[in-house]
Amino acid sequence: ADNSKWTTNNSIPIVTDPSPNNIWSTWGASQWDLFFLDSNGGYVTDFNINPWDYDKIYQTILVLSSLDD
């Protein structure tokens, strides 16, 4: 229920990590971390989005999208 602001009417993937899973720990994630995966689901990079840095996120998306061309 705490994730409804993220998920209601959106298609953004999020990880809630309910017990007994350890996804956050396995990936070394913290609150506000944003992970980028390649088109095969492989890890590329991650960074914290607090504070919000639109240009950093946008540039990362552009670089990753050019790798798939």
N, C-alpha and C positions, 0 to 999 in steps of 0.2 A: 504493500500500500504506500510505503514511503517513496516509491519510485514512480508514482502515477504522473507527476509533473514531467518526467522524462519520457514516459511511454505512451500516455494518452494521446491518440491521434498522431503519433509519430512512428517512424520506422528506424529510429536510432538504436543500435545495439548497445546494451549495457550489461554489466556483470553485477549481480546482487550478492553472489557468494553465500547462499544459505547453507547452514550446517547440514551435513558434515563435510562439505566441499572446502577446499583450501586454495581456490583460484587466486585470490588476492595475494596470499602469502607466496604461492608458487611463482607468481609473476613479479613479486616485490612491489606491488601496487599500493598507492596511498590515495586518500580522497582527492579528487580533482585530477588524477593522472589520466592522460589521454594516450592511448596506445595506437600505433599505426602498424598495420599488417599489409603485406603485399597481396597480390591477387591470388596467391596460393595459400594464404592464411599464415604465412611466416612472419615472424617479428621483424620490424624494420627499426623503429625508434619509439621513444615515449618521452613525454615531458608533462609537467604539471601546468594546468591552465588557470591557476589562481596566483597572480592576477591574469586576467584575460588578455591575450595578445593576438588579436585577429591576424595581423600580418604574418606572425610566426606559423600559425596554424595553416593559413592559406598557402603560404610558400611551401610548406611541407606537403600539402595536398598536391600542389602543382608539380613538385619534383617527383612524387610517387606516381602521379598519373602519366608523366612523361616516360617513366621506366616501363610501363605496360604497352607503350606504342610499338 
